[in-house]
Amino acid sequence: MGLTTPLCALLGIEVPVVQAPIGSATTPALAAAVSEAGALGTLSITWVEPSRAASLVTRTRELTDKPFAVNVSLDFAVEAQVDAALEAGARIVSTFWGEAASLHPAIADAGALHLHTVRSPEEARAAVDAGADVVVAQGWEAGGHVWGEVASLPLVPAVVDAVAPVPVIAAGGIGDGRGLAAVLALGAQAAWLGTRFLTATEANTHELYRDRVVSATVTDTAYTGCFNGGWPDAPHRVLRNATLDAWEQAGRPAAPDRPGEGEVVARDPRGGDVPRYFDLMPWRGLEGDVAEMALYAGQ
Ligand SMILES: Cc1cc2nc3c(=O)[nH]c(=O)nc-3n(C[C@H](O)[C@H](O)[C@H](O)COP(=O)(O)O)c2cc1C
């Protein structure tokens, strides 16, 4: 038997690895490939119509009969997406950026498992009191939107102690088997990897973004509020690029006084412009200065 934890039995997976929700980079092909490999794949459904959330779940189910999860950010109106996903058969729902209590009844009533991401032991306790089945502790090293300001090494054991025996998954800065072993040693029952999956063949990420992620080193990311168009007041970790450098050199002015404010930096030939400072990451087929968009990545 391979490496396993009690959480694997709860989720119905073979190895204690989760492909983290990584926004628009998630696809049914990615989630299904990860789940077929014995880990847990995840679809992000925050920024899609409810009917699309349902069809993403249906498509993933066609590609695998193994468990997979759907994820929403609670900073947006997501009830309809979650209801549609549950209706389409989603059996694991993960929530982020808010209080577990807000969506727990809908998830539990559908008989689904609820994973909730936290930034402190207090929040972990509140999530479990609200009914969450699993807690995800996201450390400050994480890529994408970063909920807390505590690094994984201190956060994970503090959260484990706060909610034992409820299982904890560690997120932030985990890139390989050594990271997985380290968080298991801290008491986590699985690792939640985001940046690592941005470069998977099945991920919907632009070639240039993939290249930047692959060639980046541990010192190349910044924790910032720079790319706040579409999601204000939500700190995030990105690779340093020209947009961030110019904004910092200008003294981090507020909108609308930022360098290059209002410029369209990239364009989707199928329709859709990406203005500078927007929270979107480069996806496949996008044209223009995609290197100047938000290049989310963990340390
Ligand atoms: C490009 C990108 C998009 C993300 N989008 C989401 C999301 O939609 N929902 C969510 O809960 N977390 C999101 N996250 C955070 C991840 O789930 C996870 O916490 C993080 O990637 C872990 O750190 P790592 O990138 O160092 O592995 C995103 C992360 C990245 C890199």
The ligand as a Gaussian input file, in Angstrom:
#p B3LYP/6-31G(d) Opt

LIG

0 1
 C       -3.508000      31.028000     -10.175000
 C       -4.137000      30.735000      -8.853000
 C       -5.518000      30.855000      -8.709000
 C       -6.143000      30.548000      -7.493000
 N       -7.506000      30.574000      -7.399000
 C       -8.114000      30.119000      -6.268000
 C       -9.526000      29.952000      -6.214000
 O      -10.256000      30.220000      -7.181000
 N      -10.053000      29.503000      -5.058000
 C       -9.288000      29.154000      -3.971000
 O       -9.824000      28.699000      -2.959000
 N       -7.937000      29.296000      -4.001000
 C       -7.350000      29.748000      -5.123000
 N       -5.978000      29.837000      -5.170000
 C       -5.180000      29.472000      -3.983000
 C       -4.864000      27.961000      -4.022000
 O       -6.023000      27.218000      -3.817000
 C       -3.833000      27.535000      -2.981000
 O       -4.190000      27.972000      -1.700000
 C       -2.426000      28.015000      -3.317000
 O       -2.152000      27.890000      -4.682000
 C       -1.400000      27.214000      -2.515000
 O       -0.096000      27.747000      -2.663000
 P        0.920000      27.314000      -3.848000
 O        0.478000      28.088000      -5.020000
 O        2.235000      27.757000      -3.313000
 O        0.797000      25.836000      -4.044000
 C       -5.344000      30.149000      -6.377000
 C       -3.950000      30.047000      -6.524000
 C       -3.340000      30.328000      -7.752000
 C       -1.842000      30.166000      -7.870000

